[in-house]
């Protein structure tokens, strides 16, 4: 009950200092922003790890490639 009594006595003190023209996000806003920043950093790190696992070389599909022709290099003019 004493915590409730202390809060009721501090509310008028806080209301007297409140400037209605200047509102800031405060500590809670900073904490939320920091958590979001850490989450994005973690996701980017995970995405980077997954992208390094990908092999970008493609093998030709034998069903659609047609007859095999030997590679001759650049076209002759």
N, CA and C atoms as a LAMMPS dump frame, in Angstrom:
ITEM: TIMESTEP
0
ITEM: NUMBER OF ATOMS
231
ITEM: BOX BOUNDS ff ff ff
-5.0000000000000000e+02 5.0000000000000000e+02
-5.0000000000000000e+02 5.0000000000000000e+02
-5.0000000000000000e+02 5.0000000000000000e+02
ITEM: ATOMS id mol type element x y z
1 1 1 N 0.815 -1.186 0
2 1 2 C 0 0 0
3 1 3 C 0.862 1.255 0
4 2 1 N 2.078 1.173 0.53
5 2 2 C 2.928 2.358 0.606
6 2 3 C 3.414 2.776 -0.787
7 3 1 N 3.61 1.81 -1.711
8 3 2 C 4.012 2.161 -3.073
9 3 3 C 2.903 2.93 -3.765
10 4 1 N 1.661 2.53 -3.522
11 4 2 C 0.523 3.24 -4.115
12 4 3 C 0.464 4.659 -3.573
13 5 1 N 0.695 4.83 -2.305
14 5 2 C 0.68 6.143 -1.681
15 5 3 C 1.808 7.016 -2.23
16 6 1 N 2.976 6.45 -2.43
17 6 2 C 4.1 7.206 -2.976
18 6 3 C 3.805 7.651 -4.4
19 7 1 N 3.181 6.783 -5.2
20 7 2 C 2.849 7.136 -6.582
21 7 3 C 1.829 8.269 -6.633
22 8 1 N 0.848 8.242 -5.744
23 8 2 C -0.166 9.304 -5.756
24 8 3 C 0.436 10.636 -5.329
25 9 1 N 1.516 10.612 -4.548
26 9 2 C 2.14 11.858 -4.139
27 9 3 C 3.105 12.384 -5.2
28 10 1 N 3.638 11.507 -6.049
29 10 2 C 4.563 11.934 -7.095
30 10 3 C 3.852 12.382 -8.37
31 11 1 N 2.623 11.976 -8.578
32 11 2 C 1.905 12.333 -9.802
33 11 3 C 1.72 13.849 -9.928
34 12 1 N 1.277 14.581 -8.891
35 12 2 C 1.15 16.029 -9.053
36 12 3 C 2.494 16.711 -9.311
37 13 1 N 3.578 16.172 -8.743
38 13 2 C 4.903 16.727 -8.972
39 13 3 C 5.307 16.565 -10.441
40 14 1 N 5.039 15.399 -11.018
41 14 2 C 5.375 15.146 -12.416
42 14 3 C 4.481 15.959 -13.339
43 15 1 N 3.241 16.143 -12.981
44 15 2 C 2.321 16.901 -13.826
45 15 3 C 2.709 18.368 -13.866
46 16 1 N 3.318 18.893 -12.802
47 16 2 C 3.741 20.285 -12.79
48 16 3 C 4.912 20.533 -13.722
49 17 1 N 5.777 19.535 -13.935
50 17 2 C 6.943 19.691 -14.8
51 17 3 C 6.65 19.385 -16.262
52 18 1 N 5.515 18.817 -16.574
53 18 2 C 5.2 18.405 -17.938
54 18 3 C 4.976 19.623 -18.825
55 19 1 N 5.763 19.72 -19.881
56 19 2 C 5.584 20.777 -20.872
57 19 3 C 4.796 20.182 -22.03
58 20 1 N 3.594 20.657 -22.239
59 20 2 C 2.722 20.07 -23.259
60 20 3 C 3.208 20.348 -24.678
61 21 1 N 4.115 21.3 -24.871
62 21 2 C 4.644 21.607 -26.198
63 21 3 C 5.892 20.788 -26.536
64 22 1 N 6.452 20.111 -25.538
65 22 2 C 7.662 19.314 -25.769
66 22 3 C 7.435 17.912 -25.232
67 23 1 N 7.248 16.976 -26.145
68 23 2 C 7.021 15.59 -25.759
69 23 3 C 8.153 14.762 -26.363
70 24 1 N 8.802 13.944 -25.539
71 24 2 C 9.899 13.098 -26.003
72 24 3 C 9.55 11.636 -25.767
73 25 1 N 10.16 10.723 -26.514
74 25 2 C 9.828 9.309 -26.346
75 25 3 C 10.321 8.731 -25.021
76 26 1 N 11.374 9.267 -24.463
77 26 2 C 11.854 8.802 -23.167
78 26 3 C 12.631 7.505 -23.242
79 27 1 N 12.77 6.886 -22.099
80 27 2 C 13.578 5.668 -21.982
81 27 3 C 12.905 4.5 -22.701
82 28 1 N 11.597 4.394 -22.601
83 28 2 C 10.89 3.291 -23.262
84 28 3 C 11.077 3.357 -24.779
85 29 1 N 11.015 4.539 -25.344
86 29 2 C 11.242 4.691 -26.78
87 29 3 C 12.642 4.278 -27.18
88 30 1 N 13.619 4.628 -26.357
89 30 2 C 15.004 4.231 -26.64
90 30 3 C 15.171 2.726 -26.555
91 31 1 N 14.565 2.114 -25.554
92 31 2 C 14.684 0.661 -25.389
93 31 3 C 14.054 -0.062 -26.579
94 32 1 N 12.884 0.389 -27.005
95 32 2 C 12.217 -0.238 -28.163
96 32 3 C 13.077 -0.069 -29.402
97 33 1 N 13.63 1.128 -29.614
98 33 2 C 14.479 1.371 -30.775
99 33 3 C 15.731 0.497 -30.729
100 34 1 N 16.345 0.362 -29.558
101 34 2 C 17.55 -0.458 -29.424
102 34 3 C 17.246 -1.926 -29.701
103 35 1 N 16.102 -2.427 -29.216
104 35 2 C 15.73 -3.822 -29.466
105 35 3 C 15.487 -4.049 -30.958
106 36 1 N 14.817 -3.109 -31.613
107 36 2 C 14.592 -3.24 -33.056
108 36 3 C 15.917 -3.206 -33.821
109 37 1 N 16.83 -2.34 -33.409
110 37 2 C 18.126 -2.259 -34.079
111 37 3 C 18.902 -3.567 -33.911
112 38 1 N 18.883 -4.142 -32.729
113 38 2 C 19.566 -5.426 -32.514
114 38 3 C 18.915 -6.543 -33.324
115 39 1 N 17.606 -6.528 -33.443
116 39 2 C 16.914 -7.551 -34.229
117 39 3 C 17.286 -7.444 -35.708
118 40 1 N 17.328 -6.229 -36.24
119 40 2 C 17.702 -6.042 -37.65
120 40 3 C 19.149 -6.468 -37.872
121 41 1 N 20.034 -6.134 -36.935
122 41 2 C 21.437 -6.537 -37.048
123 41 3 C 21.547 -8.066 -37.068
124 42 1 N 20.807 -8.733 -36.2
125 42 2 C 20.833 -10.192 -36.167
126 42 3 C 20.288 -10.812 -37.438
127 43 1 N 19.22 -10.235 -37.971
128 43 2 C 18.658 -10.75 -39.222
129 43 3 C 19.615 -10.553 -40.39
130 44 1 N 20.286 -9.411 -40.436
131 44 2 C 21.242 -9.162 -41.518
132 44 3 C 22.431 -10.124 -41.417
133 45 1 N 22.882 -10.401 -40.21
134 45 2 C 23.987 -11.339 -40.014
135 45 3 C 23.575 -12.748 -40.45
136 46 1 N 22.357 -13.149 -40.117
137 46 2 C 21.861 -14.46 -40.508
138 46 3 C 21.701 -14.554 -42.026
139 47 1 N 21.179 -13.48 -42.63
140 47 2 C 21.006 -13.48 -44.084
141 47 3 C 22.361 -13.575 -44.777
142 48 1 N 23.352 -12.882 -44.247
143 48 2 C 24.687 -12.929 -44.836
144 48 3 C 25.252 -14.344 -44.772
145 49 1 N 25.055 -15.028 -43.654
146 49 2 C 25.523 -16.414 -43.525
147 49 3 C 24.826 -17.316 -44.539
148 50 1 N 23.513 -17.144 -44.698
149 50 2 C 22.769 -17.986 -45.637
150 50 3 C 23.158 -17.688 -47.085
151 51 1 N 23.441 -16.439 -47.4
152 51 2 C 23.816 -16.095 -48.772
153 51 3 C 25.183 -16.67 -49.134
154 52 1 N 26.075 -16.812 -48.153
155 52 2 C 27.387 -17.395 -48.446
156 52 3 C 27.301 -18.893 -48.694
157 53 1 N 26.236 -19.541 -48.274
158 53 2 C 26.065 -20.977 -48.495
159 53 3 C 25.557 -21.294 -49.899
160 54 1 N 25.038 -20.3 -50.603
161 54 2 C 24.425 -20.526 -51.915
162 54 3 C 25.505 -20.678 -52.979
163 55 1 N 25.346 -21.686 -53.853
164 55 2 C 26.24 -21.9 -54.982
165 55 3 C 25.533 -21.367 -56.224
166 56 1 N 26.106 -20.359 -56.866
167 56 2 C 25.441 -19.707 -57.98
168 56 3 C 25.747 -20.325 -59.338
169 57 1 N 26.56 -21.356 -59.409
170 57 2 C 26.851 -21.972 -60.7
171 57 3 C 25.698 -22.896 -61.084
172 58 1 N 25.259 -22.756 -62.323
173 58 2 C 24.152 -23.575 -62.806
174 58 3 C 24.678 -24.644 -63.752
175 59 1 N 24.097 -25.815 -63.674
176 59 2 C 24.406 -26.87 -64.634
177 59 3 C 23.275 -26.898 -65.652
178 60 1 N 23.603 -27.084 -66.923
179 60 2 C 22.547 -27.101 -67.937
180 60 3 C 21.633 -28.316 -67.774
181 61 1 N 20.375 -28.104 -68.056
182 61 2 C 19.39 -29.173 -67.967
183 61 3 C 19.532 -30.053 -69.207
184 62 1 N 19.842 -31.345 -69.08
185 62 2 C 20.058 -32.193 -70.264
186 62 3 C 18.787 -32.399 -71.077
187 63 1 N 17.624 -32.275 -70.489
188 63 2 C 16.38 -32.504 -71.235
189 63 3 C 16.109 -31.367 -72.213
190 64 1 N 16.504 -30.155 -71.909
191 64 2 C 16.214 -29.016 -72.786
192 64 3 C 17.451 -28.522 -73.524
193 65 1 N 18.618 -29.1 -73.278
194 65 2 C 19.854 -28.605 -73.891
195 65 3 C 19.986 -29.025 -75.359
196 66 1 N 19.396 -30.12 -75.761
197 66 2 C 19.524 -30.577 -77.142
198 66 3 C 20.822 -31.347 -77.334
199 67 1 N 21.261 -31.493 -78.599
200 67 2 C 22.504 -32.246 -78.84
201 67 3 C 23.708 -31.488 -78.299
202 68 1 N 24.652 -32.236 -77.799
203 68 2 C 25.853 -31.627 -77.221
204 68 3 C 26.756 -31.131 -78.329
205 69 1 N 27.215 -29.905 -78.201
206 69 2 C 28.157 -29.339 -79.174
207 69 3 C 29.418 -28.969 -78.416
208 70 1 N 30.58 -29.216 -79.011
209 70 2 C 31.824 -28.866 -78.304
210 70 3 C 32 -27.362 -78.231
211 71 1 N 32.552 -26.899 -77.147
212 71 2 C 32.79 -25.46 -76.984
213 71 3 C 33.993 -25.081 -77.816
214 72 1 N 33.847 -24.072 -78.68
215 72 2 C 34.921 -23.677 -79.582
216 72 3 C 35.536 -22.338 -79.214
217 73 1 N 35.085 -21.69 -78.205
218 73 2 C 35.644 -20.395 -77.835
219 73 3 C 34.887 -19.285 -78.543
220 74 1 N 35.538 -18.156 -78.766
221 74 2 C 34.87 -17.03 -79.43
222 74 3 C 34.505 -17.366 -80.884
223 75 1 N 33.433 -16.751 -81.337
224 75 2 C 32.955 -17.021 -82.708
225 75 3 C 33.969 -16.503 -83.727
226 76 1 N 34.17 -17.295 -84.812
227 76 2 C 35.071 -16.884 -85.874
228 76 3 C 34.385 -15.869 -86.761
229 77 1 N 35.18 -14.891 -87.269
230 77 2 C 34.584 -13.859 -88.121
231 77 3 C 34.819 -14.118 -89.561
